[in-house]
Amino acid sequence: MFEAVSEMSSLTWDSAAWIYSVIIGVVLARYFMFISNLLQDPKAIKFYYPYLAFALASFINLYLSWYTGKQSYTIIEGKTLVFATRSLLDAAGCITALIIVPQDKLLEGFFDMKSWFMKIKRAYFFTGVLYFLLMGMFTILLYPSVMTGKNLIGFSVFLVIMILINVVSAFSKNDYYLSFHGTLVIVFLSFQLSQL
């Protein structure tokens, strides 16, 4: 019985590509609609840098996922646990990106970015924590021979720092701290984007 399931398994890029493309494509389309709605009536917006920084970071992360998807999924074909972890990692990235974009009805009148961000930031940052936990699992499962000794400790320290920064941001009302965190994430993701 279990052999039949493994024979039916299609954990390949070919089978995942259309789902992957549609989901990330829909999330990216949501961003484009959000931007066009904002540009249609720019007088009705109260800008807030941390919100813009995290929205841009989520957008860059979606692009990174889009353009690294084929190679990443091709490398992990047939590795069930790694494939599932990468799928969950991408899902968490998409959910995080969708949390920050307001519903269209909120853009019909005056849109205060700060009040919206303060309303959704706990969900946004705790989904970000989930994202980093999944990233850690994915990396350790994908590169077990590299994740020994110093590399594992260094990577774990990086993950703990990023998770703590997200937890602090979830409860912080300090604009400077949130701006620092948003800028840090943009720089980190922009560096990754430059490596494509």
TIVO-2410 file (N, C-alpha, C; in nm, 3 decimals):
# residues 196
REC num residu      c1      c2      c3 atome chaine
REC   1      M   0.080  -0.119   0.000     N      A
REC   1      M   0.000   0.000   0.000    CA      A
REC   1      M   0.085   0.126   0.000     C      A
REC   2      F   0.188   0.132   0.088     N      A
REC   2      F   0.272   0.251   0.095    CA      A
REC   2      F   0.359   0.265  -0.028     C      A
REC   3      E   0.395   0.154  -0.090     N      A
REC   3      E   0.474   0.163  -0.212    CA      A
REC   3      E   0.392   0.229  -0.323     C      A
REC   4      A   0.264   0.204  -0.326     N      A
REC   4      A   0.178   0.264  -0.428    CA      A
REC   4      A   0.173   0.416  -0.411     C      A
REC   5      V   0.175   0.464  -0.288     N      A
REC   5      V   0.172   0.608  -0.263    CA      A
REC   5      V   0.302   0.671  -0.313     C      A
REC   6      S   0.415   0.608  -0.285     N      A
REC   6      S   0.543   0.664  -0.330    CA      A
REC   6      S   0.553   0.664  -0.483     C      A
REC   7      E   0.491   0.568  -0.547     N      A
REC   7      E   0.492   0.566  -0.693    CA      A
REC   7      E   0.404   0.675  -0.751     C      A
REC   8      M   0.299   0.713  -0.679     N      A
REC   8      M   0.210   0.818  -0.725    CA      A
REC   8      M   0.264   0.957  -0.694     C      A
REC   9      S   0.360   0.966  -0.605     N      A
REC   9      S   0.414   1.095  -0.564    CA      A
REC   9      S   0.472   1.170  -0.683     C      A
REC  10      S   0.443   1.297  -0.686     N      A
REC  10      S   0.499   1.381  -0.793    CA      A
REC  10      S   0.560   1.507  -0.733     C      A
REC  11      L   0.649   1.485  -0.639     N      A
REC  11      L   0.718   1.597  -0.576    CA      A
REC  11      L   0.829   1.646  -0.669     C      A
REC  12      T   0.787   1.706  -0.777     N      A
REC  12      T   0.881   1.758  -0.876    CA      A
REC  12      T   0.845   1.903  -0.907     C      A
REC  13      W   0.940   1.973  -0.966     N      A
REC  13      W   0.914   2.111  -1.006    CA      A
REC  13      W   0.802   2.116  -1.109     C      A
REC  14      D   0.797   2.018  -1.198     N      A
REC  14      D   0.693   2.018  -1.302    CA      A
REC  14      D   0.553   2.017  -1.240     C      A
REC  15      S   0.534   1.939  -1.134     N      A
REC  15      S   0.401   1.933  -1.073    CA      A
REC  15      S   0.375   2.053  -0.982     C      A
REC  16      A   0.478   2.108  -0.923     N      A
REC  16      A   0.460   2.220  -0.830    CA      A
REC  16      A   0.458   2.356  -0.900     C      A
REC  17      A   0.514   2.363  -1.020     N      A
REC  17      A   0.534   2.492  -1.087    CA      A
REC  17      A   0.405   2.570  -1.108     C      A
REC  18      W   0.302   2.504  -1.154     N      A
REC  18      W   0.181   2.580  -1.183    CA      A
REC  18      W   0.116   2.632  -1.055     C      A
REC  19      I   0.116   2.552  -0.949     N      A
REC  19      I   0.060   2.598  -0.822    CA      A
REC  19      I   0.143   2.713  -0.769     C      A
REC  20      Y   0.273   2.693  -0.771     N      A
REC  20      Y   0.368   2.792  -0.722    CA      A
REC  20      Y   0.353   2.924  -0.798     C      A
REC  21      S   0.348   2.915  -0.931     N      A
REC  21      S   0.338   3.034  -1.014    CA      A
REC  21      S   0.206   3.106  -0.991     C      A
REC  22      V   0.098   3.032  -0.981     N      A
REC  22      V  -0.033   3.094  -0.961    CA      A
REC  22      V  -0.039   3.164  -0.825     C      A
REC  23      I   0.006   3.096  -0.721     N      A
REC  23      I  -0.005   3.155  -0.586    CA      A
REC  23      I   0.081   3.280  -0.574     C      A
REC  24      I   0.207   3.271  -0.610     N      A
REC  24      I   0.293   3.389  -0.599    CA      A
REC  24      I   0.248   3.496  -0.698     C      A
REC  25      G   0.202   3.455  -0.816     N      A
REC  25      G   0.151   3.552  -0.914    CA      A
REC  25      G   0.029   3.627  -0.862     C      A
REC  26      V  -0.062   3.558  -0.794     N      A
REC  26      V  -0.180   3.624  -0.737    CA      A
REC  26      V  -0.138   3.721  -0.627     C      A
REC  27      V  -0.045   3.682  -0.543     N      A
REC  27      V   0.001   3.771  -0.436    CA      A
REC  27      V   0.069   3.894  -0.496     C      A
REC  28      L   0.153   3.875  -0.597     N      A
REC  28      L   0.217   3.989  -0.663    CA      A
REC  28      L   0.113   4.079  -0.730     C      A
REC  29      A   0.012   4.019  -0.790     N      A
REC  29      A  -0.095   4.099  -0.853    CA      A
REC  29      A  -0.167   4.183  -0.747     C      A
REC  30      R  -0.184   4.126  -0.627     N      A
REC  30      R  -0.247   4.200  -0.517    CA      A
REC  30      R  -0.163   4.323  -0.482     C      A
REC  31      Y  -0.031   4.311  -0.484     N      A
REC  31      Y   0.057   4.425  -0.459    CA      A
REC  31      Y   0.042   4.531  -0.568     C      A
REC  32      F   0.038   4.488  -0.693     N      A
REC  32      F   0.023   4.583  -0.803    CA      A
REC  32      F  -0.110   4.657  -0.794     C      A
REC  33      M  -0.217   4.587  -0.757     N      A
REC  33      M  -0.347   4.653  -0.739    CA      A
REC  33      M  -0.342   4.752  -0.624     C      A
REC  34      F  -0.274   4.715  -0.516     N      A
REC  34      F  -0.259   4.803  -0.401    CA      A
REC  34      F  -0.186   4.931  -0.441     C      A
REC  35      I  -0.076   4.917  -0.513     N      A
REC  35      I   0.001   5.034  -0.555    CA      A
REC  35      I  -0.082   5.122  -0.649     C      A
REC  36      S  -0.152   5.061  -0.743     N      A
REC  36      S  -0.233   5.142  -0.835    CA      A
REC  36      S  -0.346   5.214  -0.760     C      A
REC  37      N  -0.407   5.149  -0.661     N      A
REC  37      N  -0.510   5.215  -0.580    CA      A
REC  37      N  -0.453   5.334  -0.503     C      A
REC  38      L  -0.333   5.318  -0.450     N      A
REC  38      L  -0.269   5.429  -0.378    CA      A
REC  38      L  -0.236   5.545  -0.471     C      A
REC  39      L  -0.189   5.515  -0.589     N      A
REC  39      L  -0.150   5.620  -0.683    CA      A
REC  39      L  -0.269   5.694  -0.743     C      A
REC  40      Q  -0.386   5.634  -0.743     N      A
REC  40      Q  -0.504   5.699  -0.799    CA      A
REC  40      Q  -0.547   5.820  -0.717     C      A
REC  41      D  -0.522   5.820  -0.588     N      A
REC  41      D  -0.560   5.933  -0.503    CA      A
REC  41      D  -0.455   5.952  -0.394     C      A
REC  42      P  -0.337   6.005  -0.432     N      A
REC  42      P  -0.228   6.014  -0.335    CA      A
REC  42      P  -0.253   6.113  -0.220     C      A
REC  43      K  -0.352   6.203  -0.232     N      A
REC  43      K  -0.380   6.298  -0.124    CA      A
REC  43      K  -0.446   6.229  -0.005     C      A
REC  44      A  -0.502   6.112  -0.028     N      A
REC  44      A  -0.576   6.043   0.077    CA      A
REC  44      A  -0.490   5.940   0.151     C      A
REC  45      I  -0.359   5.968   0.158     N      A
REC  45      I  -0.267   5.873   0.220    CA      A
REC  45      I  -0.184   5.945   0.327     C      A
REC  46      K  -0.170   5.883   0.442     N      A
REC  46      K  -0.074   5.929   0.541    CA      A
REC  46      K   0.038   5.827   0.542     C      A
REC  47      F   0.154   5.864   0.489     N      A
REC  47      F   0.266   5.772   0.473    CA      A
REC  47      F   0.333   5.741   0.607     C      A
REC  48      Y   0.390   5.622   0.613     N      A
REC  48      Y   0.459   5.576   0.734    CA      A
REC  48      Y   0.573   5.487   0.687     C      A
REC  49      Y   0.698   5.530   0.711     N      A
REC  49      Y   0.814   5.460   0.657    CA      A
REC  49      Y   0.822   5.312   0.697     C      A
REC  50      P   0.807   5.275   0.824     N      A
REC  50      P   0.817   5.131   0.857    CA      A
REC  50      P   0.720   5.045   0.777     C      A
REC  51      Y   0.599   5.094   0.758     N      A
REC  51      Y   0.501   5.019   0.678    CA      A
REC  51      Y   0.552   5.001   0.535     C      A
REC  52      L   0.598   5.110   0.475     N      A
REC  52      L   0.650   5.103   0.338    CA      A
REC  52      L   0.771   5.010   0.329     C      A
REC  53      A   0.856   5.014   0.431     N      A
REC  53      A   0.976   4.930   0.431    CA      A
REC  53      A   0.939   4.782   0.434     C      A
REC  54      F   0.846   4.744   0.521     N      A
REC  54      F   0.807   4.603   0.529    CA      A
REC  54      F   0.725   4.558   0.409     C      A
REC  55      A   0.646   4.649   0.352     N      A
REC  55      A   0.573   4.615   0.230    CA      A
REC  55      A   0.672   4.590   0.116     C      A
REC  56      L   0.775   4.676   0.106     N      A
REC  56      L   0.878   4.656   0.003    CA      A
REC  56      L   0.956   4.528   0.029     C      A
REC  57      A   0.989   4.500   0.154     N      A
REC  57      A   1.062   4.378   0.188    CA      A
REC  57      A   0.980   4.254   0.149     C      A
REC  58      S   0.851   4.256   0.176     N      A
REC  58      S   0.766   4.142   0.138    CA      A
REC  58      S   0.760   4.127  -0.013     C      A
REC  59      F   0.754   4.238  -0.083     N      A
REC  59      F   0.752   4.237  -0.230    CA      A
REC  59      F   0.882   4.177  -0.285     C      A
REC  60      I   0.996   4.221  -0.231     N      A
REC  60      I   1.126   4.168  -0.275    CA      A
REC  60      I   1.134   4.018  -0.245     C      A
REC  61      N   1.085   3.978  -0.128     N      A
REC  61      N   1.088   3.836  -0.092    CA      A
REC  61      N   1.005   3.752  -0.190     C      A
REC  62      L   0.892   3.806  -0.233     N      A
REC  62      L   0.811   3.735  -0.333    CA      A
REC  62      L   0.888   3.718  -0.464     C      A
REC  63      Y   0.956   3.824  -0.506     N      A
REC  63      Y   1.035   3.815  -0.629    CA      A
REC  63      Y   1.149   3.714  -0.614     C      A
REC  64      L   1.214   3.716  -0.499     N      A
REC  64      L   1.320   3.616  -0.475    CA      A
REC  64      L   1.264   3.475  -0.483     C      A
REC  65      S   1.149   3.452  -0.420     N      A
REC  65      S   1.088   3.320  -0.426    CA      A
REC  65      S   1.053   3.283  -0.569     C      A
REC  66      W   1.000   3.378  -0.643     N      A
REC  66      W   0.959   3.355  -0.782    CA      A
REC  66      W   1.078   3.311  -0.867     C      A
REC  67      Y   1.188   3.387  -0.856     N      A
REC  67      Y   1.302   3.361  -0.944    CA      A
REC  67      Y   1.397   3.252  -0.897     C      A
REC  68      T   1.385   3.210  -0.771     N      A
REC  68      T   1.468   3.099  -0.724    CA      A
REC  68      T   1.389   2.970  -0.714     C      A
REC  69      G   1.259   2.976  -0.737     N      A
REC  69      G   1.172   2.860  -0.720    CA      A
REC  69      G   1.211   2.740  -0.803     C      A
REC  70      K   1.234   2.761  -0.931     N      A
REC  70      K   1.262   2.647  -1.018    CA      A
REC  70      K   1.388   2.573  -0.973     C      A
REC  71      Q   1.495   2.648  -0.949     N      A
REC  71      Q   1.620   2.583  -0.910    CA      A
REC  71      Q   1.606   2.517  -0.772     C      A
REC  72      S   1.542   2.586  -0.678     N      A
REC  72      S   1.526   2.530  -0.544    CA      A
REC  72      S   1.445   2.402  -0.545     C      A
REC  73      Y   1.332   2.404  -0.615     N      A
REC  73      Y   1.247   2.286  -0.618    CA      A
REC  73      Y   1.308   2.172  -0.700     C      A
REC  74      T   1.385   2.206  -0.803     N      A
REC  74      T   1.450   2.101  -0.882    CA      A
REC  74      T   1.554   2.027  -0.798     C      A
REC  75      I   1.627   2.101  -0.715     N      A
REC  75      I   1.729   2.041  -0.628    CA      A
REC  75      I   1.667   1.943  -0.529     C      A
REC  76      I   1.545   1.972  -0.482     N      A
REC  76      I   1.485   1.893  -0.374    CA      A
REC  76      I   1.381   1.793  -0.424     C      A
REC  77      E   1.375   1.771  -0.552     N      A
REC  77      E   1.278   1.675  -0.606    CA      A
REC  77      E   1.300   1.537  -0.542     C      A
REC  78      G   1.191   1.476  -0.500     N      A
REC  78      G   1.197   1.343  -0.441    CA      A
REC  78      G   1.230   1.340  -0.293     C      A
REC  79      K   1.271   1.454  -0.236     N      A
REC  79      K   1.302   1.461  -0.092    CA      A
REC  79      K   1.177   1.515  -0.021     C      A
REC  80      T   1.093   1.426   0.023     N      A
REC  80      T   0.960   1.460   0.071    CA      A
REC  80      T   0.961   1.566   0.181     C      A
REC  81      L   1.038   1.546   0.286     N      A
REC  81      L   1.038   1.639   0.398    CA      A
REC  81      L   1.093   1.776   0.358     C      A
REC  82      V   1.199   1.777   0.280     N      A
REC  82      V   1.258   1.904   0.235    CA      A
REC  82      V   1.160   1.976   0.142     C      A
REC  83      F   1.096   1.901   0.053     N      A
REC  83      F   1.000   1.958  -0.042    CA      A
REC  83      F   0.882   2.019   0.034     C      A
REC  84      A   0.832   1.948   0.133     N      A
REC  84      A   0.719   1.999   0.212    CA      A
REC  84      A   0.759   2.123   0.291     C      A
REC  85      T   0.880   2.122   0.346     N      A
REC  85      T   0.927   2.238   0.422    CA      A
REC  85      T   0.941   2.359   0.333     C      A
REC  86      R   0.996   2.340   0.212     N      A
REC  86      R   1.007   2.454   0.119    CA      A
REC  86      R   0.870   2.504   0.079     C      A
REC  87      S   0.775   2.415   0.059     N      A
REC  87      S   0.639   2.457   0.025    CA      A
REC  87      S   0.577   2.538   0.137     C      A
REC  88      L   0.596   2.493   0.262     N      A
REC  88      L   0.544   2.568   0.376    CA      A
REC  88      L   0.616   2.702   0.393     C      A
REC  89      L   0.746   2.704   0.365     N      A
REC  89      L   0.823   2.828   0.370    CA      A
REC  89      L   0.767   2.930   0.271     C      A
REC  90      D   0.740   2.886   0.148     N      A
REC  90      D   0.683   2.976   0.048    CA      A
REC  90      D   0.542   3.020   0.087     C      A
REC  91      A   0.465   2.930   0.145     N      A
REC  91      A   0.330   2.965   0.190    CA      A
REC  91      A   0.336   3.071   0.300     C      A
REC  92      A   0.427   3.054   0.394     N      A
REC  92      A   0.442   3.154   0.501    CA      A
REC  92      A   0.484   3.289   0.444     C      A
REC  93      G   0.573   3.287   0.344     N      A
REC  93      G   0.614   3.412   0.279    CA      A
REC  93      G   0.497   3.481   0.211     C      A
REC  94      C   0.412   3.403   0.144     N      A
REC  94      C   0.294   3.460   0.077    CA      A
REC  94      C   0.194   3.514   0.177     C      A
REC  95      I   0.172   3.441   0.286     N      A
REC  95      I   0.078   3.486   0.388    CA      A
REC  95      I   0.129   3.615   0.453     C      A
REC  96      T   0.257   3.619   0.483     N      A
REC  96      T   0.317   3.740   0.540    CA      A
REC  96      T   0.298   3.858   0.446     C      A
REC  97      A   0.321   3.834   0.317     N      A
REC  97      A   0.306   3.941   0.218    CA      A
REC  97      A   0.160   3.986   0.207     C      A
REC  98      L   0.067   3.895   0.217     N      A
REC  98      L  -0.075   3.932   0.206    CA      A
REC  98      L  -0.125   4.006   0.330     C      A
REC  99      I  -0.070   3.975   0.446     N      A
REC  99      I  -0.114   4.041   0.569    CA      A
REC  99      I  -0.093   4.191   0.561     C      A
REC 100      I   0.017   4.234   0.502     N      A
REC 100      I   0.051   4.376   0.504    CA      A
REC 100      I  -0.030   4.459   0.405     C      A
REC 101      V  -0.088   4.395   0.304     N      A
REC 101      V  -0.167   4.468   0.204    CA      A
REC 101      V  -0.311   4.479   0.253     C      A
REC 102      P  -0.363   4.602   0.266     N      A
REC 102      P  -0.500   4.618   0.315    CA      A
REC 102      P  -0.604   4.577   0.212     C      A
REC 103      Q  -0.724   4.550   0.260     N      A
REC 103      Q  -0.833   4.519   0.169    CA      A
REC 103      Q  -0.866   4.645   0.090     C      A
REC 104      D  -0.918   4.627  -0.030     N      A
REC 104      D  -0.949   4.739  -0.119    CA      A
REC 104      D  -1.045   4.839  -0.055     C      A
REC 105      K  -1.140   4.792   0.024     N      A
REC 105      K  -1.239   4.882   0.084    CA      A
REC 105      K  -1.173   4.983   0.178     C      A
REC 106      L  -1.057   4.947   0.238     N      A
REC 106      L  -0.987   5.040   0.326    CA      A
REC 106      L  -0.919   5.153   0.249     C      A
REC 107      L  -0.901   5.132   0.118     N      A
REC 107      L  -0.835   5.232   0.036    CA      A
REC 107      L  -0.934   5.329  -0.028     C      A
REC 108      E  -1.063   5.307  -0.005     N      A
REC 108      E  -1.163   5.394  -0.067    CA      A
REC 108      E  -1.163   5.533  -0.007     C      A
REC 109      G  -1.131   5.546   0.119     N      A
REC 109      G  -1.124   5.676   0.184    CA      A
REC 109      G  -0.980   5.710   0.217     C      A
REC 110      F  -0.961   5.775   0.330     N      A
REC 110      F  -0.829   5.811   0.377    CA      A
REC 110      F  -0.757   5.687   0.428     C      A
REC 111      F  -0.632   5.665   0.386     N      A
REC 111      F  -0.556   5.548   0.429    CA      A
REC 111      F  -0.438   5.593   0.514     C      A
REC 112      D  -0.443   5.560   0.642     N      A
REC 112      D  -0.336   5.593   0.737    CA      A
REC 112      D  -0.249   5.468   0.752     C      A
REC 113      M  -0.131   5.473   0.691     N      A
REC 113      M  -0.043   5.356   0.692    CA      A
REC 113      M  -0.002   5.316   0.833     C      A
REC 114      K   0.022   5.415   0.919     N      A
REC 114      K   0.066   5.382   1.055    CA      A
REC 114      K  -0.043   5.309   1.132     C      A
REC 115      S  -0.167   5.359   1.127     N      A
REC 115      S  -0.272   5.293   1.203    CA      A
REC 115      S  -0.299   5.152   1.149     C      A
REC 116      W  -0.290   5.134   1.016     N      A
REC 116      W  -0.307   5.001   0.958    CA      A
REC 116      W  -0.194   4.908   1.002     C      A
REC 117      F  -0.072   4.959   0.998     N      A
REC 117      F   0.043   4.877   1.035    CA      A
REC 117      F   0.037   4.836   1.182     C      A
REC 118      M  -0.002   4.930   1.269     N      A
REC 118      M  -0.013   4.897   1.411    CA      A
REC 118      M  -0.122   4.792   1.435     C      A
REC 119      K  -0.223   4.792   1.350     N      A
REC 119      K  -0.332   4.696   1.363    CA      A
REC 119      K  -0.289   4.554   1.323     C      A
REC 120      I  -0.204   4.543   1.222     N      A
REC 120      I  -0.170   4.410   1.167    CA      A
REC 120      I  -0.029   4.363   1.202     C      A
REC 121      K   0.049   4.445   1.269     N      A
REC 121      K   0.191   4.411   1.284    CA      A
REC 121      K   0.217   4.284   1.365     C      A
REC 122      R   0.135   4.253   1.463     N      A
REC 122      R   0.159   4.129   1.540    CA      A
REC 122      R   0.141   4.007   1.451     C      A
REC 123      A   0.034   4.006   1.373     N      A
REC 123      A   0.014   3.893   1.280    CA      A
REC 123      A   0.127   3.888   1.179     C      A
REC 124      Y   0.167   4.005   1.130     N      A
REC 124      Y   0.275   4.012   1.030    CA      A
REC 124      Y   0.406   3.957   1.087     C      A
REC 125      F   0.445   4.005   1.204     N      A
REC 125      F   0.575   3.964   1.260    CA      A
REC 125      F   0.574   3.820   1.312     C      A
REC 126      F   0.462   3.774   1.365     N      A
REC 126      F   0.459   3.634   1.412    CA      A
REC 126      F   0.455   3.537   1.294     C      A
REC 127      T   0.398   3.579   1.183     N      A
REC 127      T   0.409   3.498   1.061    CA      A
REC 127      T   0.553   3.501   1.012     C      A
REC 128      G   0.619   3.615   1.032     N      A
REC 128      G   0.762   3.625   1.000    CA      A
REC 128      G   0.846   3.532   1.086     C      A
REC 129      V   0.810   3.517   1.213     N      A
REC 129      V   0.879   3.422   1.301    CA      A
REC 129      V   0.863   3.280   1.246     C      A
REC 130      L   0.741   3.246   1.207     N      A
REC 130      L   0.716   3.115   1.146    CA      A
REC 130      L   0.802   3.097   1.021     C      A
REC 131      Y   0.812   3.202   0.941     N      A
REC 131      Y   0.894   3.199   0.819    CA      A
REC 131      Y   1.040   3.166   0.853     C      A
REC 132      F   1.095   3.231   0.955     N      A
REC 132      F   1.234   3.205   0.991    CA      A
REC 132      F   1.253   3.064   1.049     C      A
REC 133      L   1.157   3.016   1.126     N      A
REC 133      L   1.166   2.878   1.176    CA      A
REC 133      L   1.167   2.779   1.059     C      A
REC 134      L   1.078   2.801   0.962     N      A
REC 134      L   1.074   2.713   0.845    CA      A
REC 134      L   1.202   2.726   0.762     C      A
REC 135      M   1.256   2.848   0.753     N      A
REC 135      M   1.381   2.867   0.679    CA      A
REC 135      M   1.493   2.788   0.746     C      A
REC 136      G   1.495   2.788   0.879     N      A
REC 136      G   1.596   2.711   0.951    CA      A
REC 136      G   1.582   2.562   0.925     C      A
REC 137      M   1.460   2.513   0.933     N      A
REC 137      M   1.437   2.370   0.906    CA      A
REC 137      M   1.477   2.335   0.764     C      A
REC 138      F   1.436   2.418   0.669     N      A
REC 138      F   1.466   2.392   0.528    CA      A
REC 138      F   1.617   2.387   0.504     C      A
REC 139      T   1.687   2.484   0.557     N      A
REC 139      T   1.832   2.491   0.536    CA      A
REC 139      T   1.904   2.373   0.599     C      A
REC 140      I   1.865   2.337   0.720     N      A
REC 140      I   1.930   2.225   0.788    CA      A
REC 140      I   1.900   2.093   0.717     C      A
REC 141      L   1.775   2.077   0.670     N      A
REC 141      L   1.740   1.953   0.599    CA      A
REC 141      L   1.807   1.946   0.461     C      A
REC 142      L   1.822   2.061   0.395     N      A
REC 142      L   1.880   2.062   0.262    CA      A
REC 142      L   2.031   2.043   0.264     C      A
REC 143      Y   2.097   2.099   0.363     N      A
REC 143      Y   2.243   2.093   0.370    CA      A
REC 143      Y   2.291   2.027   0.499     C      A
REC 144      P   2.255   1.904   0.526     N      A
REC 144      P   2.294   1.843   0.654    CA      A
REC 144      P   2.444   1.826   0.668     C      A
REC 145      S   2.515   1.803   0.558     N      A
REC 145      S   2.660   1.783   0.569    CA      A
REC 145      S   2.733   1.914   0.598     C      A
REC 146      V   2.675   2.027   0.559     N      A
REC 146      V   2.736   2.157   0.583    CA      A
REC 146      V   2.703   2.208   0.723     C      A
REC 147      M   2.586   2.170   0.775     N      A
REC 147      M   2.538   2.220   0.903    CA      A
REC 147      M   2.596   2.139   1.019     C      A
REC 148      T   2.726   2.152   1.036     N      A
REC 148      T   2.792   2.087   1.149    CA      A
REC 148      T   2.874   2.192   1.223     C      A
REC 149      G   2.891   2.173   1.350     N      A
REC 149      G   2.978   2.257   1.431    CA      A
REC 149      G   2.951   2.405   1.421     C      A
REC 150      K   3.055   2.478   1.375     N      A
REC 150      K   3.048   2.624   1.370    CA      A
REC 150      K   2.938   2.675   1.278     C      A
REC 151      N   2.917   2.609   1.165     N      A
REC 151      N   2.813   2.653   1.072    CA      A
REC 151      N   2.675   2.646   1.134     C      A
REC 152      L   2.648   2.537   1.204     N      A
REC 152      L   2.518   2.521   1.269    CA      A
REC 152      L   2.499   2.624   1.380     C      A
REC 153      I   2.603   2.648   1.457     N      A
REC 153      I   2.595   2.748   1.564    CA      A
REC 153      I   2.575   2.887   1.504     C      A
REC 154      G   2.651   2.921   1.402     N      A
REC 154      G   2.638   3.052   1.338    CA      A
REC 154      G   2.501   3.073   1.278     C      A
REC 155      F   2.450   2.972   1.209     N      A
REC 155      F   2.319   2.981   1.148    CA      A
REC 155      F   2.210   2.991   1.255     C      A
REC 156      S   2.225   2.915   1.362     N      A
REC 156      S   2.128   2.920   1.472    CA      A
REC 156      S   2.127   3.058   1.538     C      A
REC 157      V   2.243   3.115   1.557     N      A
REC 157      V   2.253   3.250   1.615    CA      A
REC 157      V   2.182   3.350   1.525     C      A
REC 158      F   2.205   3.341   1.393     N      A
REC 158      F   2.137   3.429   1.298    CA      A
REC 158      F   1.986   3.415   1.310     C      A
REC 159      L   1.936   3.291   1.313     N      A
REC 159      L   1.792   3.269   1.322    CA      A
REC 159      L   1.735   3.323   1.453     C      A
REC 160      V   1.804   3.300   1.564     N      A
REC 160      V   1.756   3.349   1.693    CA      A
REC 160      V   1.751   3.502   1.693     C      A
REC 161      I   1.853   3.566   1.638     N      A
REC 161      I   1.854   3.713   1.631    CA      A
REC 161      I   1.737   3.763   1.547     C      A
REC 162      M   1.715   3.702   1.430     N      A
REC 162      M   1.606   3.747   1.343    CA      A
REC 162      M   1.470   3.721   1.407     C      A
REC 163      I   1.456   3.610   1.476     N      A
REC 163      I   1.329   3.581   1.544    CA      A
REC 163      I   1.305   3.680   1.658     C      A
REC 164      L   1.409   3.709   1.736     N      A
REC 164      L   1.396   3.806   1.845    CA      A
REC 164      L   1.364   3.946   1.792     C      A
REC 165      I   1.427   3.986   1.683     N      A
REC 165      I   1.398   4.116   1.623    CA      A
REC 165      I   1.251   4.122   1.581     C      A
REC 166      N   1.199   4.013   1.525     N      A
REC 166      N   1.058   4.008   1.485    CA      A
REC 166      N   0.965   4.013   1.607     C      A
REC 167      V   0.999   3.941   1.712     N      A
REC 167      V   0.915   3.942   1.833    CA      A
REC 167      V   0.913   4.081   1.895     C      A
REC 168      V   1.028   4.145   1.905     N      A
REC 168      V   1.033   4.281   1.960    CA      A
REC 168      V   0.951   4.376   1.872     C      A
REC 169      S   0.963   4.363   1.740     N      A
REC 169      S   0.886   4.449   1.650    CA      A
REC 169      S   0.736   4.427   1.664     C      A
REC 170      A   0.696   4.305   1.694     N      A
REC 170      A   0.553   4.276   1.710    CA      A
REC 170      A   0.491   4.357   1.823     C      A
REC 171      F   0.571   4.390   1.925     N      A
REC 171      F   0.519   4.463   2.040    CA      A
REC 171      F   0.567   4.608   2.047     C      A
REC 172      S   0.659   4.646   1.961     N      A
REC 172      S   0.717   4.780   1.967    CA      A
REC 172      S   0.627   4.884   1.901     C      A
REC 173      K   0.625   5.001   1.961     N      A
REC 173      K   0.557   5.117   1.901    CA      A
REC 173      K   0.660   5.223   1.865     C      A
REC 174      N   0.787   5.189   1.880     N      A
REC 174      N   0.895   5.283   1.853    CA      A
REC 174      N   0.921   5.292   1.703     C      A
REC 175      D   0.893   5.407   1.645     N      A
REC 175      D   0.910   5.427   1.501    CA      A
REC 175      D   1.054   5.406   1.456     C      A
REC 176      Y   1.151   5.446   1.539     N      A
REC 176      Y   1.291   5.432   1.501    CA      A
REC 176      Y   1.332   5.285   1.494     C      A
REC 177      Y   1.287   5.208   1.593     N      A
REC 177      Y   1.320   5.065   1.593    CA      A
REC 177      Y   1.256   4.995   1.474     C      A
REC 178      L   1.129   5.023   1.449     N      A
REC 178      L   1.060   4.961   1.336    CA      A
REC 178      L   1.124   5.003   1.204     C      A
REC 179      S   1.168   5.129   1.194     N      A
REC 179      S   1.237   5.177   1.074    CA      A
REC 179      S   1.370   5.104   1.055     C      A
REC 180      F   1.444   5.088   1.166     N      A
REC 180      F   1.571   5.014   1.160    CA      A
REC 180      F   1.547   4.871   1.113     C      A
REC 181      H   1.448   4.804   1.172     N      A
REC 181      H   1.419   4.665   1.135    CA      A
REC 181      H   1.379   4.656   0.988     C      A
REC 182      G   1.290   4.744   0.944     N      A
REC 182      G   1.247   4.743   0.804    CA      A
REC 182      G   1.363   4.765   0.708     C      A
REC 183      T   1.450   4.860   0.742     N      A
REC 183      T   1.566   4.889   0.658    CA      A
REC 183      T   1.662   4.770   0.656     C      A
REC 184      L   1.683   4.707   0.771     N      A
REC 184      L   1.769   4.589   0.780    CA      A
REC 184      L   1.719   4.478   0.688     C      A
REC 185      V   1.589   4.454   0.689     N      A
REC 185      V   1.532   4.348   0.607    CA      A
REC 185      V   1.545   4.383   0.458     C      A
REC 186      I   1.521   4.510   0.423     N      A
REC 186      I   1.537   4.552   0.282    CA      A
REC 186      I   1.680   4.532   0.235     C      A
REC 187      V   1.776   4.571   0.318     N      A
REC 187      V   1.918   4.555   0.281    CA      A
REC 187      V   1.952   4.407   0.264     C      A
REC 188      F   1.909   4.324   0.357     N      A
REC 188      F   1.935   4.180   0.352    CA      A
REC 188      F   1.875   4.119   0.225     C      A
REC 189      L   1.749   4.150   0.196     N      A
REC 189      L   1.684   4.093   0.078    CA      A
REC 189      L   1.739   4.151  -0.052     C      A
REC 190      S   1.775   4.279  -0.050     N      A
REC 190      S   1.834   4.340  -0.170    CA      A
REC 190      S   1.969   4.276  -0.202     C      A
REC 191      F   2.045   4.244  -0.098     N      A
REC 191      F   2.171   4.172  -0.121    CA      A
REC 191      F   2.145   4.037  -0.185     C      A
REC 192      Q   2.045   3.965  -0.132     N      A
REC 192      Q   2.011   3.836  -0.192    CA      A
REC 192      Q   1.964   3.852  -0.337     C      A
REC 193      L   1.885   3.955  -0.361     N      A
REC 193      L   1.836   3.981  -0.496    CA      A
REC 193      L   1.951   4.012  -0.592     C      A
REC 194      S   2.052   4.083  -0.542     N      A
REC 194      S   2.166   4.116  -0.626    CA      A
REC 194      S   2.251   3.994  -0.662     C      A
REC 195      Q   2.234   3.885  -0.587     N      A
REC 195      Q   2.311   3.763  -0.613    CA      A
REC 195      Q   2.248   3.672  -0.715     C      A
REC 196      L   2.128   3.707  -0.765     N      A
REC 196      L   2.060   3.622  -0.865    CA      A
REC 196      L   2.136   3.623  -0.997     C      A
***
